Amino acid sequence: MRLRPLCHSTYSAIGYCELLMSHHTEAINWFHMSLSRKRDDTITTSLLNHAMDAMIQQSKDENAKEETIAPTDFIIPEEGGFLDLLGVHTVRFICALRILHSVF
């Protein structure tokens, strides 16, 4: 399997991985790059709209939480967890490969 850097679906797949990890800004950037290569891609357009809606909802939720935050609301990530062992970039790469493999 090869990554095709000029193919719009490569950028859509990476954007989808970012969206699954709730990295909305990064996902939106990847979807924009994909749409710059193929403007009439309805799937990428739908994913872009979903990412933008999710980012707006997240900012609303964060604004509401700022008003009622307490010191006990902070969550400390568990040491030795799955993401800690692999690293975020490795997880992103694996996710992109799985999506690309299912697309091609």
VOSE-633090 format. One line per 4 residues: number of its first residue (from 1); their letters; for each residue x, y, z of N, C-alpha, C. Coordinates in pm, 1 decimal, padded with zeros to 6 digits. Layout:
N
NUM) A) X,Y,Z,X,Y,Z,X,Y,Z; ...
END
This chain:
104
1) MRLR) 00083.5,-00117.0,00000.0,00000.0,00000.0,00000.0,00088.4,00123.9,00000.0; 00051.9,00222.1,-00081.4,00128.1,00346.4,-00089.4,00038.3,00463.6,-00056.2; 00098.6,00565.5,00002.9,00028.5,00691.6,00021.2,00044.1,00772.4,-00106.2; -00063.0,00830.2,-00151.9,-00058.9,00909.9,-00273.7,-00075.8,01056.4,-00234.9
5) PLCH) 00033.5,01133.3,-00229.5,00028.0,01270.1,-00176.9,-00052.1,01367.2,-00262.2; -00077.6,01337.0,-00387.5,-00154.5,01428.3,-00472.3,-00302.2,01390.5,-00479.3; -00339.6,01281.4,-00418.8,-00477.4,01234.6,-00422.8,-00558.6,01299.9,-00310.5; -00674.3,01351.6,-00344.1,-00756.5,01421.6,-00245.9,-00800.6,01330.9,-00131.4
9) STYS) -00822.0,01202.7,-00159.2,-00870.4,01112.9,-00054.1,-00766.3,01088.1,00055.2; -00639.7,01105.4,00022.7,-00535.0,01093.3,00125.0,-00553.8,01200.7,00231.4; -00578.5,01323.2,00187.4,-00598.0,01434.3,00280.7,-00729.5,01418.9,00357.3; -00832.0,01367.0,00290.7,-00959.3,01342.9,00358.9,-00943.0,01237.9,00468.6
13) AIGY) -00865.8,01133.1,00440.5,-00845.0,01026.7,00538.7,-00769.2,01078.4,00660.6; -00668.0,01159.3,00638.3,-00593.3,01215.6,00751.0,-00683.5,01309.2,00831.1; -00763.7,01388.6,00760.6,-00858.5,01477.3,00828.8,-00958.9,01399.7,00910.4; -01004.1,01286.1,00856.3,-01099.4,01202.7,00928.8,-01036.4,01147.2,01057.1
17) CELL) -00911.2,01107.0,01049.8,-00840.4,01059.5,01170.2,-00832.8,01170.2,01275.1; -00800.1,01290.9,01230.9,-00793.2,01403.9,01323.4,-00930.5,01429.9,01385.6; -01035.2,01417.9,01305.1,-01170.7,01439.5,01354.7,-01207.5,01334.9,01458.2; -01169.1,01209.2,01435.5,-01197.0,01103.1,01531.9,-01126.9,01126.7,01665.2
21) MSHH) -01013.2,01194.9,01660.9,-00939.5,01224.1,01783.8,-00978.4,01359.9,01841.9; -01084.1,01421.3,01787.7,-01136.4,01551.4,01832.6,-01037.9,01665.2,01814.0; -00950.7,01653.7,01714.3,-00861.0,01763.9,01676.3,-00928.7,01838.9,01561.1; -01028.9,01918.2,01597.4,-01116.3,01978.2,01496.5,-01043.6,02076.4,01405.3
25) TEAI) -00957.6,02159.2,01459.0,-00887.0,02257.3,01376.8,-00798.3,02188.8,01273.9; -00725.0,02086.2,01317.5,-00638.6,02014.0,01225.5,-00721.2,01941.6,01119.1; -00834.3,01883.3,01160.6,-00920.9,01813.7,01065.8,-00973.5,01909.5,00959.1; -01014.6,02027.5,01001.7,-01065.3,02127.3,00907.5,-00957.0,02165.0,00807.5
29) NWFH) -00834.9,02181.4,00854.0,-00724.6,02213.9,00762.2,-00702.7,02103.7,00658.8; -00705.1,01977.4,00702.5,-00685.8,01865.9,00609.4,-00800.4,01858.0,00509.5; -00924.3,01880.2,00556.0,-01038.8,01877.0,00464.7,-01030.2,01989.0,00361.9; -00982.9,02105.6,00403.9,-00964.7,02214.8,00307.8,-00860.9,02178.4,00202.2
33) MSLS) -00751.6,02114.6,00244.2,-00650.8,02072.1,00146.6,-00708.9,01970.4,00048.2; -00791.7,01879.8,00098.9,-00854.0,01781.0,00011.1,-00948.4,01848.1,-00088.5; -01028.7,01941.8,-00040.3,-01123.6,02009.4,-00128.4,-01054.4,02101.2,-00228.4; -00932.7,02143.5,-00197.8,-00859.1,02223.9,-00295.3,-00815.3,02138.8,-00414.8
37) RKRD) -00809.2,02006.6,-00395.1,-00772.2,01915.8,-00503.8,-00893.4,01860.4,-00578.5; -01005.7,01848.7,-00506.3,-01129.5,01802.9,-00569.6,-01246.3,01874.3,-00501.8; -01291.6,01981.8,-00561.3,-01391.4,02069.4,-00499.9,-01528.7,02006.4,-00484.0; -01565.6,01913.7,-00568.3,-01700.6,01859.4,-00564.6,-01711.2,01727.0,-00487.8
41) DTIT) -01619.9,01702.4,-00396.7,-01623.0,01579.5,-00316.7,-01725.5,01597.2,-00203.6; -01838.8,01531.1,-00217.7,-01947.2,01549.4,-00121.0,-01915.7,01489.3,00015.5; -01839.9,01381.0,00019.0,-01805.6,01319.0,00147.4,-01716.3,01412.0,00228.1; -01613.6,01467.3,00164.7,-01523.6,01557.7,00235.3,-01597.5,01683.9,00279.0
45) TSLL) -01687.5,01733.1,00195.2,-01766.7,01850.1,00232.0,-01852.4,01820.3,00354.1; -01913.0,01703.0,00358.4,-01993.6,01663.9,00474.9,-01907.7,01651.3,00599.6; -01789.2,01590.7,00584.7,-01699.0,01578.2,00699.8,-01652.3,01714.5,00748.3; -01626.2,01806.0,00654.5,-01586.4,01941.5,00691.6,-01697.4,02010.5,00769.8
49) NHAM) -01821.0,01998.5,00722.4,-01933.8,02058.2,00794.7,-01948.0,01998.4,00934.0; -01929.6,01866.4,00945.1,-01937.6,01800.2,01075.5,-01826.1,01849.3,01168.4; -01706.0,01863.0,01115.6,-01593.5,01910.0,01197.5,-01617.5,02052.8,01245.8; -01671.4,02135.9,01159.4,-01697.7,02274.2,01199.3,-01807.8,02280.3,01304.9
53) DAMI) -01913.3,02199.5,01289.1,-02019.2,02194.5,01390.1,-01965.4,02143.3,01523.2; -01880.3,02041.0,01517.8,-01822.4,01986.0,01640.8,-01732.5,02087.7,01710.3; -01656.4,02164.7,01631.7,-01569.5,02266.6,01691.1,-01653.0,02376.1,01757.1; -01760.3,02416.8,01693.3,-01848.3,02518.0,01752.3,-01910.4,02465.8,01881.0
57) QQSK) -01958.0,02341.2,01878.9,-02017.6,02283.0,01998.5,-01915.8,02269.5,02110.8; -01792.9,02232.0,02077.1,-01688.5,02218.7,02178.6,-01658.3,02353.4,02241.5; -01653.2,02460.2,02161.8,-01624.4,02592.0,02218.7,-01739.1,02638.2,02307.3; -01864.7,02604.2,02270.4,-01978.2,02637.3,02356.5,-01969.6,02562.3,02488.5
61) DENA) -01935.2,02433.1,02480.6,-01922.4,02352.1,02601.2,-01810.8,02403.5,02691.0; -01698.1,02443.8,02631.2,-01586.4,02495.7,02710.2,-01623.7,02627.2,02777.1; -01696.6,02712.9,02706.0,-01739.3,02839.5,02765.6,-01834.9,02816.1,02881.4; -01924.2,02719.8,02868.1,-02016.9,02688.4,02976.0,-01943.7,02627.7,03094.6
65) KEET) -01843.5,02544.7,03067.6,-01769.3,02479.9,03175.5,-01682.2,02579.1,03251.3; -01630.6,02682.1,03182.3,-01547.2,02781.0,03249.0,-01623.0,02851.7,03360.4; -01753.6,02863.0,03346.1,-01833.5,02930.2,03447.7,-01852.0,02845.2,03572.3; -01846.6,02712.5,03557.1,-01875.0,02623.7,03670.1,-01758.3,02531.1,03703.3
69) IAPT) -01636.8,02567.4,03669.3,-01523.7,02477.0,03689.6,-01482.2,02471.7,03836.9; -01447.9,02353.9,03881.0,-01399.8,02332.0,04017.1,-01264.8,02261.6,04007.3; -01179.1,02274.0,04109.6,-01047.8,02209.9,04103.3,-01053.3,02058.1,04083.7; -01160.9,01994.1,04125.2,-01170.9,01848.6,04111.6,-01215.4,01806.1,03972.3
73) DFII) -01247.2,01901.3,03884.9,-01292.8,01867.8,03750.2,-01180.0,01827.2,03657.0; -01056.9,01852.3,03694.8,-00945.3,01820.6,03607.4,-00918.4,01670.9,03608.4; -00896.2,01614.8,03490.5,-00868.4,01471.3,03478.8,-00720.5,01453.8,03447.9; -00654.4,01374.5,03527.4,-00513.3,01346.2,03505.4,-00503.8,01218.2,03424.4
77) PEEG) -00436.9,01222.4,03307.2,-00426.7,01100.7,03226.8,-00350.9,00990.8,03298.4; -00392.4,00869.9,03274.1,-00330.5,00754.6,03337.8,-00193.5,00728.4,03276.6; -00093.2,00711.4,03361.9,00040.6,00682.6,03311.7,00045.0,00541.1,03258.0; 00122.5,00523.0,03150.8,00138.0,00390.8,03092.3,00020.5,00348.7,03006.7
81) GFLD) -00066.9,00443.9,02972.3,-00181.5,00411.7,02888.1,-00139.1,00383.3,02745.3; -00236.3,00345.7,02664.5,-00208.8,00307.2,02525.6,-00143.5,00420.4,02447.5; -00197.5,00543.2,02456.7,-00140.9,00655.3,02383.2,-00002.8,00692.8,02436.1; 00017.4,00670.9,02564.7,00147.1,00701.5,02623.3,00254.8,00609.0,02566.7
85) LLGV) 00220.2,00483.4,02542.2,00317.7,00387.8,02491.1,00350.0,00412.2,02343.8; 00247.0,00436.8,02262.1,00268.6,00450.4,02118.6,00304.1,00591.7,02075.3; 00253.2,00687.1,02143.2,00271.8,00824.8,02100.8,00159.2,00866.0,02007.1; 00118.8,00990.2,02015.3,00004.9,01039.6,01938.7,00030.9,01030.8,01789.2
89) HTVR) 00152.4,01061.8,01743.8,00181.1,01060.4,01600.7,00172.1,00919.3,01543.6; 00214.0,00821.3,01619.1,00203.8,00683.3,01573.0,00057.9,00642.4,01559.6; -00025.4,00681.0,01655.7,-00167.3,00648.3,01650.2,-00232.0,00715.0,01529.5; -00197.0,00841.2,01502.1,-00250.2,00910.4,01384.3,-00211.1,00836.8,01255.9
93) FICA) -00087.4,00793.2,01247.7,-00039.0,00724.3,01128.1,-00111.4,00591.7,01109.8; -00128.3,00515.8,01217.3,-00197.7,00387.5,01209.2,-00342.3,00408.1,01166.2; -00406.1,00509.5,01221.8,-00544.3,00539.1,01186.6,-00554.8,00576.0,01039.3; -00463.8,00657.9,00990.1,-00464.9,00697.9,00848.9,-00443.0,00577.5,00759.4
97) LRIL) -00352.1,00488.1,00796.2,-00327.0,00369.3,00715.0,-00449.5,00279.1,00708.8; -00518.9,00263.9,00821.2,-00638.0,00178.9,00822.6,-00747.2,00236.2,00733.1; -00765.2,00366.8,00738.3,-00867.2,00428.9,00655.3,-00827.7,00420.8,00508.6; -00702.2,00448.0,00478.2,-00657.6,00441.2,00338.7,-00669.5,00299.2,00285.0
101) HSVF) -00639.7,00202.9,00370.2,-00649.2,00063.9,00326.6,-00794.0,00026.7,00292.0; -00889.6,00079.1,00369.1,-01029.6,00047.9,00342.1,-01082.2,00124.6,00220.9; -01021.8,00241.9,00188.1,-01066.7,00321.0,00073.8,-01015.0,00262.2,-00055.6; -00889.9,00215.8,-00057.6,-00828.6,00166.5,-00182.5,-00838.9,00017.8,-00183.8
END
